[in-house]
Amino acid sequence: VASNVFRRKLLSGWLKEVVASSVQRDLVEAQDDCLDAAFVSLSGCAVPNAVKQALGGGNVRLAMLIAQALNNDIRYDLQEQEEVWRRMDASINKGRRRLYRLLGGKVEKTLQGDDRLDWRRCFGMLFWYGSRSTDAPIYESFEAYKLSAQRNIARPAIPEYPHFDVTGSQYDESRYNPESFSDICFHLLGLFCQREMLEQSGRDHFEREEGSPFHTNGIFSVLNPQSHTHRILDLSLSWPLMTVLEECNLPQSVLNGVVDNCMARATRFEVASGFAAQLESIDLWPWAIYVMLHVVDPPEQPGLRERAIKSILSRNCPLRRVESAHHNNTADEYTRSRLYGTRTSLNWDRSFANADPSDFPDISTDSPVSYRVMVLSQYVAELEFDCDSEHLPSSDTHEKLLAAQQQLEQAQEDLERLLVDDLHIPVEWLEEAKTWRARYIGNTQAELVHLLHCGQYDLAHRLVVQKVAPSTLLEGWTGSTFSAEKMAWLLEDLSTLEAERDHITGWDGVGGGALFLQYMRMFDEEGASRQMLVNQLHVKLSADLSGLPQLQRACLQEIRSRTRSLLLE
């Protein structure tokens, strides 16, 4: 009983607060009619104001009755008085009779025909003046309101946003269906009443029948964006609300409504993934990852959360300029505009396509770190393009480029610190995501570096023997774009893979990494050791190469030709 009284007190305080503005608005229109003004004040449980308004009109006895509005002891007498007036067909003022009905507990009769009352005031009047006692459970008033709304006596719980006309008697019925969604506060109140009813009955589940006042879809009605906004895809409130409700120890029968557990898990994932997509669309993708970290993998879909997070990382995680100790400079095939370019932010759109290089971006330290990386990346790419297009770039432009690159490096470090230290994303996931991004933009050098970093040696080996090694060696042989640095990179990468050869498929096979490594080491040997390596290569290359990719096959054919020449020397 004590808990019921306390809960009713809290709910009454909230109702008074949320209806105060509409009560004050209606009081302005009813100021010439003291009885109507008293009724309006009572619709917001402003009993002292209603007493003053009754006294202002000389209705002393009525004022004394209004002062006892929340006392159930006078209801029977007032109901008898109103019944006497009805039998006598007395010409009593309608406003006075309506007040007597309200104070006598016949709330539904006072709600009919009054279009000023929104659903909160209708529910509040049933709660304040229609409850059987001051410690009655809240769900009884909630059930009474739902039944009144179903009979078109009380106003339905229409969401209050501009799409609906909530101040008049008409609303767009084609767009509003109380069976699918209502005001979010109504749904939250319904969830509480369901739990209260379970507590009162001592049961651990609640059987809801079709047509029952408590026949709802549980938490999913609350999460429907249409319950609080006209933007039907806006889940910015739905996801935080879902996480809070799940920590409120609500019974599963209340949380899940009339759907089964599988559907419940699917809907929770849809809400989380939808909100994450919203955050990602405005370049707040680290916080999209934060949202997805709260997802729990369903038994029938293990690894769902990991795949979702890796997908977000692969679409957004930028590549760093310095990616490894032996890749200190940007590779020739690094396409700068594609490497540093990211999607344009929807909220912070700043394009540097026509920007003056002297216009260094002023980025607030309070800006999201992902936004800072995006803006600085665009700015660095613009300055690099300006330096490449000038025969002798100005010292001012060069200094600005160095300063911008330093800021970009710092922003990227802050971004990775946020992901790894704060969100606890495994470093391997970041490296794998960078691998996907490098592959997307066609940057084989960066792709190889990140494959090695994340320990995917089999894939790294395949990339080396099919693309990196053939292209590097062929370029060196033709002399078109020979790079001693690339040769050193290739040798170091092959040496790294050799240490993991037990985990690599086809390392010693035809066209495997062992063959390329043996060929590159051959030139460091002399005499008999070199001749032995040449003989071994000749034997390996005598195999059929027709099943290999074109670039790899062409490189191996050239190695076969050069090896044969060495044998003839």
C-alpha positions, 0 to 999 in steps of 0.5 A: 500500500505504501508503495502504491501511495508513493508511486501515485504521488510521483505520477501525479507530480509528473502529470501536473507538470506536463499539463500545466502549460495547456491548463494555463492556455485554457484558463486565459480563454475561460477567465470570464466563466468562473465555473469553467475556469474551476473545471480547467484548473481541476483538469490539471489538479490545481485544486487551490486555484479552482477554489479561488476561482469558485470563491471569485464567483461567489460560490462558497459552498462549491469552493468548499466541495472543490477543496475536498476534490481528492477526498473519496468520502464526499463522492457518494453524496455528490453523486446522489445530489447530481441524481436528484437534479437529473430526476427533477430535471432541474435547470442547474447551470451545466458548468456546475453540474459538470463540476459535481459529476467530476467531484462525484467520480463520474469522470467520463461524463465530464470528458465528453464533448470537451475538445480542449483536453488532451490525453494526459489531462483525460488520463489525469482526471480519471487518475485523480478523481476516478480512482476508487481510493488514494492507494489504488494501483495505477494500472486501474486508472490506465485501464479505465483511460484505455477503455474510455479512449476505445469508446471515443470518450477520452482523447486518444494518446496521439503523439504530439508532433507537428504532423498531427493536429493535437489542439483540435478535435480532428486528426488525420486518422489515415496516418494514426492507428492506436493499435500500431503506435501512440504517444511514447509517454503512453507506452512507457506508462503502459509498460509500468502498469504491466509490471505493476499488475504482475507484482500485484498478482504475484505472477511472473508472466502476463497473459494478454488476450486480443482486445484486452486493455493491455494488449500491446507490443511491449517495448517495441511500441515504445521504440517506434519512432512514430511515437515521438517524432514525424521522422520515422527513421529517426532512432536517436531516442529509441536506442538510448531508451531501449538500453535504459528499459532493458536495465529496469528489470522488467519481466521478459513478458513485458519487454517482448510483448506478444512476440517471441524471443527470436523476434525480440532479439531481431528487433533489438538488433534492428534498432541498434543497427539503424541508429548506428547507420544514422551516426555513420551518415553524419561522420560520427562512425566511432559512436556508431561502433559504440552503439554496436558494441552493446549488441548481443549475438543471438545464438542462431547468428554467432559473430553478428556484432563483430561483423557489423563493427568490422563493416563500419570500420572498413567503410570509414577507418582511414589509412595512415601515411606512415604504416610501418617501419619499412614503408616510411614513404608513401608508395608510388601507387598511393592515390592521394585524393582517394587515400585521404578522401572520405565521405562528405559530412552531412552536418559539417560539410566543408569542401576544399575543392576550390579553397585557398591553400593559405586558408588553414582550416580552423577546427575546434578541439571540441569537434568529433575526432572523426570530423577532424580527420576528415577535414584535415585529410581533404586539406592535406590532399588539396595542398599536395595537389597544389605542390604537385602542380607547381614546378617550385611550390612556395615555401609558405605552401610547403610549410602549411603542408607539413603543419597540416600533415602533423595535425593529421597524424595527431588526429589519426592517433587520437582516433585510433586511441579512441577506438582501441583504448576507450572503445576497446576495439582489438587492434587486429580489427583495425588492421583488417579494416584498413586492409579492406579499405586499401584493397578498395582503393587499389593500394596493394602496398598498404594492403600488404602491410595491414595483412601482415599486421593483422596476422593474415599471412596466407592472404598476405602471401597470396597478395605478394606472389600474385601482385606485389612481387611480380609488379616490383620485379617486372618494373625493375627489369624494364627500368620503367619505374625502378625503385630500390626501396620497393625491392628492399620492401619486397625482400623484407616482406618475403622474409617476414612471410618465411618465418610464418611459412608453416601457416601459409598454403603453397609457400614451397609450391609452384610460384610460391613465396619461397621461389621469389625469395630464393631468386632475390637471395641468389644475387647475394651468393657467389660461387658454388652456393649461387650455382646451387640456387640457380639449379634449384630454381631451374628445376622448380620453374620447369613445372607447368605455369599455365594455371597461374594468374597472368601477371604472376605467370609473366614474372615467373617466365621472365625468371625462368628465362634469366635463370636459363641464361645464368645456367649457360654462362 
